Amino acid sequence: MKVLLLYFLIINVLEFIIAGYDKFLARKQKRRIPENTLFFLAFIGGTIGLLLAMLFFRHKTAKTSFIVKFTGIILIQIVIIYFKINNKI
């Protein structure tokens, strides 16, 4: 259990830092971090980190397609957790 918590801590901190760095790159009009990278890290457990980065840095909050895809990832994770808790997976 401690390993799992450590994993989620690391992946969320990493996601937060990468999203913040992407915002920095956007302000400097430099080459950006691909959205698929942000989505992948969110999907493998960095959802909270990305959500906090979106709120803290005001990053990707006006981009509807990003928010829709991110919401889809959250819904998929909720379904997975639901079925895992009810021992159906």
C-alpha positions as protocol buffer text, in pm:
chain_id: "A"
residue {
  index: 1
  type: MET
  ca { x: 0 y: 0 z: 0 }
}
residue {
  index: 2
  type: LYS
  ca { x: 288 y: 239 z: 80 }
}
residue {
  index: 3
  type: VAL
  ca { x: 436 y: 177 z: -265 }
}
residue {
  index: 4
  type: LEU
  ca { x: 105 y: 263 z: -431 }
}
residue {
  index: 5
  type: LEU
  ca { x: 74 y: 587 z: -233 }
}
residue {
  index: 6
  type: LEU
  ca { x: 433 y: 679 z: -317 }
}
residue {
  index: 7
  type: TYR
  ca { x: 362 y: 608 z: -685 }
}
residue {
  index: 8
  type: PHE
  ca { x: 57 y: 838 z: -686 }
}
residue {
  index: 9
  type: LEU
  ca { x: 250 y: 1110 z: -504 }
}
residue {
  index: 10
  type: ILE
  ca { x: 535 y: 1096 z: -756 }
}
residue {
  index: 11
  type: ILE
  ca { x: 314 y: 1081 z: -1066 }
}
residue {
  index: 12
  type: ASN
  ca { x: 97 y: 1371 z: -948 }
}
residue {
  index: 13
  type: VAL
  ca { x: 395 y: 1591 z: -858 }
}
residue {
  index: 14
  type: LEU
  ca { x: 551 y: 1506 z: -1197 }
}
residue {
  index: 15
  type: GLU
  ca { x: 225 y: 1590 z: -1378 }
}
residue {
  index: 16
  type: PHE
  ca { x: 194 y: 1920 z: -1190 }
}
residue {
  index: 17
  type: ILE
  ca { x: 552 y: 2018 z: -1277 }
}
residue {
  index: 18
  type: ILE
  ca { x: 520 y: 1921 z: -1643 }
}
residue {
  index: 19
  type: ALA
  ca { x: 191 y: 2110 z: -1684 }
}
residue {
  index: 20
  type: GLY
  ca { x: 347 y: 2414 z: -1516 }
}
residue {
  index: 21
  type: TYR
  ca { x: 648 y: 2389 z: -1745 }
}
residue {
  index: 22
  type: ASP
  ca { x: 414 y: 2366 z: -2045 }
}
residue {
  index: 23
  type: LYS
  ca { x: 246 y: 2689 z: -1931 }
}
residue {
  index: 24
  type: PHE
  ca { x: 591 y: 2849 z: -1901 }
}
residue {
  index: 25
  type: LEU
  ca { x: 673 y: 2737 z: -2257 }
}
residue {
  index: 26
  type: ALA
  ca { x: 341 y: 2875 z: -2380 }
}
residue {
  index: 27
  type: ARG
  ca { x: 417 y: 3217 z: -2234 }
}
residue {
  index: 28
  type: LYS
  ca { x: 759 y: 3216 z: -2398 }
}
residue {
  index: 29
  type: GLN
  ca { x: 603 y: 3097 z: -2728 }
}
residue {
  index: 30
  type: LYS
  ca { x: 834 y: 2796 z: -2739 }
}
residue {
  index: 31
  type: ARG
  ca { x: 772 y: 2437 z: -2845 }
}
residue {
  index: 32
  type: ARG
  ca { x: 516 y: 2284 z: -2607 }
}
residue {
  index: 33
  type: ILE
  ca { x: 465 y: 1956 z: -2425 }
}
residue {
  index: 34
  type: PRO
  ca { x: 224 y: 1743 z: -2635 }
}
residue {
  index: 35
  type: GLU
  ca { x: -127 y: 1718 z: -2491 }
}
residue {
  index: 36
  type: ASN
  ca { x: -107 y: 1341 z: -2528 }
}
residue {
  index: 37
  type: THR
  ca { x: 179 y: 1341 z: -2277 }
}
residue {
  index: 38
  type: LEU
  ca { x: -33 y: 1534 z: -2028 }
}
residue {
  index: 39
  type: PHE
  ca { x: -327 y: 1300 z: -2089 }
}
residue {
  index: 40
  type: PHE
  ca { x: -112 y: 988 z: -2055 }
}
residue {
  index: 41
  type: LEU
  ca { x: 30 y: 1100 z: -1722 }
}
residue {
  index: 42
  type: ALA
  ca { x: -320 y: 1187 z: -1602 }
}
residue {
  index: 43
  type: PHE
  ca { x: -452 y: 849 z: -1713 }
}
residue {
  index: 44
  type: ILE
  ca { x: -184 y: 655 z: -1526 }
}
residue {
  index: 45
  type: GLY
  ca { x: -261 y: 835 z: -1202 }
}
residue {
  index: 46
  type: GLY
  ca { x: -172 y: 1202 z: -1237 }
}
residue {
  index: 47
  type: THR
  ca { x: -527 y: 1332 z: -1255 }
}
residue {
  index: 48
  type: ILE
  ca { x: -509 y: 1533 z: -935 }
}
residue {
  index: 49
  type: GLY
  ca { x: -174 y: 1683 z: -1036 }
}
residue {
  index: 50
  type: LEU
  ca { x: -311 y: 1797 z: -1371 }
}
residue {
  index: 51
  type: LEU
  ca { x: -629 y: 1934 z: -1216 }
}
residue {
  index: 52
  type: LEU
  ca { x: -430 y: 2131 z: -959 }
}
residue {
  index: 53
  type: ALA
  ca { x: -195 y: 2259 z: -1231 }
}
residue {
  index: 54
  type: MET
  ca { x: -490 y: 2367 z: -1443 }
}
residue {
  index: 55
  type: LEU
  ca { x: -630 y: 2566 z: -1151 }
}
residue {
  index: 56
  type: PHE
  ca { x: -299 y: 2698 z: -1015 }
}
residue {
  index: 57
  type: PHE
  ca { x: -142 y: 2800 z: -1347 }
}
residue {
  index: 58
  type: ARG
  ca { x: -474 y: 2867 z: -1525 }
}
residue {
  index: 59
  type: HIS
  ca { x: -350 y: 2630 z: -1788 }
}
residue {
  index: 60
  type: LYS
  ca { x: -571 y: 2478 z: -2059 }
}
residue {
  index: 61
  type: THR
  ca { x: -884 y: 2599 z: -1877 }
}
residue {
  index: 62
  type: ALA
  ca { x: -1021 y: 2781 z: -2182 }
}
residue {
  index: 63
  type: LYS
  ca { x: -958 y: 2496 z: -2425 }
}
residue {
  index: 64
  type: THR
  ca { x: -1285 y: 2304 z: -2446 }
}
residue {
  index: 65
  type: SER
  ca { x: -1144 y: 2002 z: -2630 }
}
residue {
  index: 66
  type: PHE
  ca { x: -879 y: 1957 z: -2359 }
}
residue {
  index: 67
  type: ILE
  ca { x: -1136 y: 1979 z: -2080 }
}
residue {
  index: 68
  type: VAL
  ca { x: -1367 y: 1729 z: -2254 }
}
residue {
  index: 69
  type: LYS
  ca { x: -1084 y: 1476 z: -2298 }
}
residue {
  index: 70
  type: PHE
  ca { x: -964 y: 1530 z: -1941 }
}
residue {
  index: 71
  type: THR
  ca { x: -1319 y: 1480 z: -1812 }
}
residue {
  index: 72
  type: GLY
  ca { x: -1334 y: 1156 z: -2012 }
}
residue {
  index: 73
  type: ILE
  ca { x: -1018 y: 1033 z: -1840 }
}
residue {
  index: 74
  type: ILE
  ca { x: -1167 y: 1115 z: -1500 }
}
residue {
  index: 75
  type: LEU
  ca { x: -1488 y: 928 z: -1586 }
}
residue {
  index: 76
  type: ILE
  ca { x: -1293 y: 622 z: -1703 }
}
residue {
  index: 77
  type: GLN
  ca { x: -1097 y: 625 z: -1378 }
}
residue {
  index: 78
  type: ILE
  ca { x: -1417 y: 651 z: -1173 }
}
residue {
  index: 79
  type: VAL
  ca { x: -1563 y: 350 z: -1356 }
}
residue {
  index: 80
  type: ILE
  ca { x: -1243 y: 149 z: -1303 }
}
residue {
  index: 81
  type: ILE
  ca { x: -1236 y: 235 z: -932 }
}
residue {
  index: 82
  type: TYR
  ca { x: -1606 y: 149 z: -897 }
}
residue {
  index: 83
  type: PHE
  ca { x: -1563 y: -193 z: -1053 }
}
residue {
  index: 84
  type: LYS
  ca { x: -1242 y: -258 z: -859 }
}
residue {
  index: 85
  type: ILE
  ca { x: -1411 y: -174 z: -528 }
}
residue {
  index: 86
  type: ASN
  ca { x: -1703 y: -403 z: -612 }
}
residue {
  index: 87
  type: ASN
  ca { x: -1464 y: -684 z: -711 }
}
residue {
  index: 88
  type: LYS
  ca { x: -1590 y: -700 z: -1068 }
}
residue {
  index: 89
  type: ILE
  ca { x: -1242 y: -662 z: -1220 }
}
